Amino acid sequence: MSIWGKILGGAAGLLVGGPLGALVGAAAGHAADLYWGDREEGPQDPEILKQRVAFTIGSVVLGAKMAKADGVVTRHEVTAFKQVFSIPPEEMSNVAWLFDRAKKDATGFEPYARQIASLLRDHPAVLEDLLDALFHIAHADGEIHEAEISYLRSVAEVFGFGEAEFRRIRAANGAADTDDPHAVLGLEPTATAEETKAAHRRLVRELHPDRLVAEGLPPEFVAIAQDKLAAINAAYDRIKRDQRALT
């Protein structure tokens, strides 16, 4: 059974509780799978599965509210949502139901974001990858509106990211208000070659696929991290070229 089957079968309510679990419902569904695993996948660590369920259902909810942040949900944003999530055809109608339910839910995003932040507080790289997914949805119609940036900044704040970190995440997702490659690495334009190299090395380490999977990130999200890593590498190469040109 896929992660979607676990979530939509009631596992989210049983595992994570709170506003996320309540939104989905706490039907008994596939509770046995949580502890015994699938025949195809093998036994699953309950804590890792809890992280994956929290991340995935939280992404659906925040993604739905992200798509509505500028006042309208476009076809492009829905398509982007489907690109972010590798949804099996047999689960598409159920996921669409959940997305629509989250979109219409009158509750603000804050309770959901706070619960996600609490459940994944020891996994900041996973929280950052969730923000990357939301940026992908926001960018789907060709531009990111100010209301969407404001929404993303507020989610980032709940997740524990400061303004400087948000600027770095925003720049790495192609939404910076400046064309300075230093911003992608979270650096000031005056950063030395040593500081630049250290920042690049740290970000590459944080975005390593094995590390993200080990921290509970669903495999379908690793591709988002790799796109971000490509942007980071491109910015680093540009900085090095500029530094060589000055010597």
C-alpha positions as CSV (number, residue, x, y, z in Angstrom):
1,M,0.0,0.0,0.0
2,S,1.3,3.5,-0.9
3,I,1.8,6.3,1.6
4,W,-1.5,7.7,0.2
5,G,-3.4,4.6,1.0
6,K,-2.2,4.8,4.6
7,I,-3.1,8.5,4.9
8,L,-6.5,8.3,3.2
9,G,-7.3,5.1,5.0
10,G,-7.2,6.9,8.4
11,A,-3.5,6.5,9.3
12,A,-3.0,10.3,9.6
13,G,-5.6,10.6,12.3
14,L,-4.2,7.6,14.2
15,L,-0.6,8.7,13.9
16,V,-0.4,12.4,14.2
17,G,-3.7,13.5,15.7
18,G,-4.3,17.2,16.1
19,P,-5.7,19.4,13.4
20,L,-4.0,17.4,10.6
21,G,-5.5,14.1,11.8
22,A,-8.9,15.7,12.3
23,L,-9.0,17.1,8.8
24,V,-8.5,13.7,7.3
25,G,-10.5,11.7,9.8
26,A,-9.4,9.0,12.3
27,A,-11.0,6.0,10.7
28,A,-9.4,2.7,11.7
29,G,-8.6,1.9,8.1
30,H,-5.1,0.6,7.7
31,A,-3.9,0.9,11.2
32,A,-2.2,-2.5,11.1
33,D,0.0,-1.4,8.2
34,L,1.6,1.3,10.5
35,Y,3.3,-1.3,12.6
36,W,3.7,-4.3,10.4
37,G,4.6,-2.7,7.1
38,D,3.6,-3.7,3.6
39,R,4.5,-6.9,1.9
40,E,6.1,-4.9,-0.9
41,E,7.9,-2.4,1.3
42,G,8.8,-4.5,4.3
43,P,8.5,-3.4,8.0
44,Q,8.3,0.3,8.6
45,D,9.7,2.1,11.6
46,P,6.6,3.7,13.2
47,E,8.5,6.9,13.9
48,I,9.8,7.3,10.4
49,L,6.3,6.6,9.0
50,K,4.8,9.1,11.4
51,Q,7.2,11.8,10.0
52,R,6.3,10.8,6.4
53,V,2.6,10.9,7.1
54,A,2.9,14.3,8.9
55,F,5.0,15.7,6.1
56,T,2.8,14.5,3.3
57,I,-0.6,15.4,4.8
58,G,0.8,18.7,6.0
59,S,2.1,19.4,2.4
60,V,-1.4,18.7,1.0
61,V,-3.0,21.1,3.5
62,L,-0.5,23.9,3.1
63,G,-0.3,23.4,-0.6
64,A,-4.1,23.8,-0.9
65,K,-3.9,27.0,1.1
66,M,-0.9,28.1,-0.8
67,A,-2.7,27.8,-4.1
68,K,-5.5,29.9,-2.7
69,A,-3.2,32.6,-1.2
70,D,-3.6,35.0,-4.1
71,G,-7.4,34.6,-4.0
72,V,-7.8,32.0,-6.8
73,V,-6.8,28.4,-7.5
74,T,-5.6,28.2,-11.1
75,R,-5.3,25.1,-13.3
76,H,-1.5,25.6,-13.4
77,E,-1.3,25.5,-9.6
78,V,-3.3,22.3,-9.4
79,T,-1.0,20.8,-12.1
80,A,2.0,21.8,-10.1
81,F,0.6,20.2,-7.0
82,K,0.2,16.9,-9.0
83,Q,3.9,17.3,-10.2
84,V,5.1,17.8,-6.6
85,F,3.2,14.7,-5.4
86,S,3.7,11.4,-7.4
87,I,0.1,10.4,-7.0
88,P,-0.9,6.9,-8.2
89,P,-3.8,7.1,-10.6
90,E,-6.0,4.9,-8.3
91,E,-5.5,7.5,-5.5
92,M,-6.0,10.6,-7.6
93,S,-9.7,11.1,-6.7
94,N,-9.0,10.7,-3.0
95,V,-6.1,13.1,-3.0
96,A,-8.3,15.6,-5.0
97,W,-10.9,15.2,-2.3
98,L,-8.4,16.0,0.4
99,F,-7.0,18.9,-1.5
100,D,-10.4,20.4,-2.0
101,R,-11.4,19.8,1.6
102,A,-8.3,21.6,2.8
103,K,-8.9,24.5,0.4
104,K,-12.4,25.0,1.6
105,D,-11.5,24.6,5.3
106,A,-12.2,27.8,7.1
107,T,-9.3,27.3,9.6
108,G,-6.2,29.3,8.9
109,F,-3.0,27.7,7.9
110,E,-1.3,28.4,11.3
111,P,-2.6,25.4,13.4
112,Y,-1.4,23.0,10.6
113,A,1.9,24.7,10.2
114,R,2.5,24.7,14.0
115,Q,1.7,21.0,14.2
116,I,4.1,20.2,11.3
117,A,6.8,22.3,12.9
118,S,6.3,20.4,16.2
119,L,6.3,16.9,14.6
120,L,9.4,17.7,12.5
121,R,11.2,20.1,14.9
122,D,14.3,17.9,14.8
123,H,14.3,17.8,11.0
124,P,14.8,21.4,9.7
125,A,16.0,20.2,6.3
126,V,12.7,18.4,5.8
127,L,10.8,21.5,6.8
128,E,12.8,23.5,4.3
129,D,12.0,21.0,1.6
130,L,8.3,21.5,2.3
131,L,8.8,25.2,1.8
132,D,10.5,24.4,-1.5
133,A,7.4,22.4,-2.6
134,L,5.2,25.3,-1.7
135,F,7.4,27.7,-3.8
136,H,7.0,25.3,-6.7
137,I,3.2,25.5,-6.5
138,A,3.3,29.3,-6.1
139,H,5.5,29.6,-9.2
140,A,3.2,27.5,-11.3
141,D,1.3,30.3,-13.0
142,G,4.5,32.0,-14.1
143,E,4.8,34.5,-11.2
144,I,4.8,34.6,-7.5
145,H,2.3,37.1,-6.2
146,E,3.0,39.3,-3.2
147,A,0.2,37.6,-1.2
148,E,1.9,34.3,-1.8
149,I,5.3,35.6,-0.7
150,S,3.6,36.9,2.4
151,Y,2.0,33.5,3.0
152,L,5.3,31.6,2.5
153,R,7.2,34.0,4.8
154,S,4.6,33.4,7.5
155,V,4.8,29.6,7.1
156,A,8.6,29.9,7.3
157,E,8.4,31.9,10.5
158,V,6.2,29.2,12.1
159,F,8.7,26.6,11.0
160,G,11.4,28.5,12.8
161,F,13.2,30.1,9.9
162,G,14.4,33.7,10.4
163,E,14.2,36.4,7.7
164,A,17.8,35.8,6.5
165,E,17.1,32.1,6.1
166,F,13.8,32.8,4.3
167,R,15.6,35.1,1.8
168,R,18.1,32.3,1.1
169,I,15.2,29.7,0.6
170,R,13.4,32.2,-1.6
171,A,16.5,32.9,-3.7
172,A,17.3,29.2,-4.2
173,N,13.7,28.8,-5.5
174,G,14.1,31.4,-8.1
175,A,12.0,34.0,-6.4
176,A,14.6,36.5,-5.1
177,D,14.1,40.2,-5.6
178,T,17.8,40.5,-6.6
179,D,20.1,38.8,-9.1
180,D,22.9,38.3,-6.6
181,P,24.0,34.6,-6.5
182,H,25.3,35.1,-3.0
183,A,21.6,35.3,-1.8
184,V,21.1,31.7,-3.0
185,L,23.8,30.5,-0.6
186,G,22.6,32.8,2.2
187,L,25.6,35.0,2.0
188,E,26.3,38.7,1.9
189,P,28.0,40.0,-1.3
190,T,31.1,40.7,0.7
191,A,31.6,37.0,1.7
192,T,35.1,35.6,1.2
193,A,36.0,32.7,-0.9
194,E,36.4,30.5,2.2
195,E,32.9,31.5,3.5
196,T,31.4,30.8,0.1
197,K,33.0,27.4,-0.1
198,A,31.9,26.5,3.5
199,A,28.3,27.6,2.8
200,H,28.1,25.6,-0.4
201,R,29.5,22.5,1.2
202,R,27.0,22.8,4.1
203,L,24.0,23.1,1.7
204,V,25.2,20.2,-0.5
205,R,25.4,18.1,2.6
206,E,22.0,19.0,3.9
207,L,20.4,18.3,0.5
208,H,22.0,14.9,0.0
209,P,19.2,12.4,-1.0
210,D,20.2,9.7,1.5
211,R,20.0,12.2,4.3
212,L,16.5,13.5,3.3
213,V,15.1,10.0,3.0
214,A,16.6,9.0,6.3
215,E,14.9,11.9,7.9
216,G,11.5,10.8,6.7
217,L,11.1,12.7,3.5
218,P,8.8,10.9,1.0
219,P,11.0,9.8,-1.9
220,E,8.9,11.8,-4.4
221,F,10.1,15.0,-2.8
222,V,13.8,14.3,-3.2
223,A,13.5,15.5,-6.8
224,I,12.6,19.0,-5.5
225,A,15.7,19.0,-3.4
226,Q,17.8,18.1,-6.4
227,D,16.4,21.0,-8.4
228,K,17.3,23.3,-5.6
229,L,20.8,21.8,-5.4
230,A,21.2,22.5,-9.1
231,A,20.4,26.2,-8.4
232,I,22.8,26.3,-5.5
233,N,25.6,24.7,-7.6
234,A,24.9,27.2,-10.4
235,A,25.1,30.1,-8.0
236,Y,28.4,28.8,-6.5
237,D,29.9,28.4,-10.0
238,R,28.9,31.9,-10.9
239,I,30.5,33.4,-7.7
240,K,33.7,31.5,-8.4
241,R,33.8,32.9,-12.0
242,D,33.2,36.4,-10.7
243,Q,35.9,36.0,-8.1
244,R,38.4,34.7,-10.7
245,A,37.6,37.7,-13.0
246,L,38.5,40.1,-10.2
247,T,42.0,38.5,-9.6
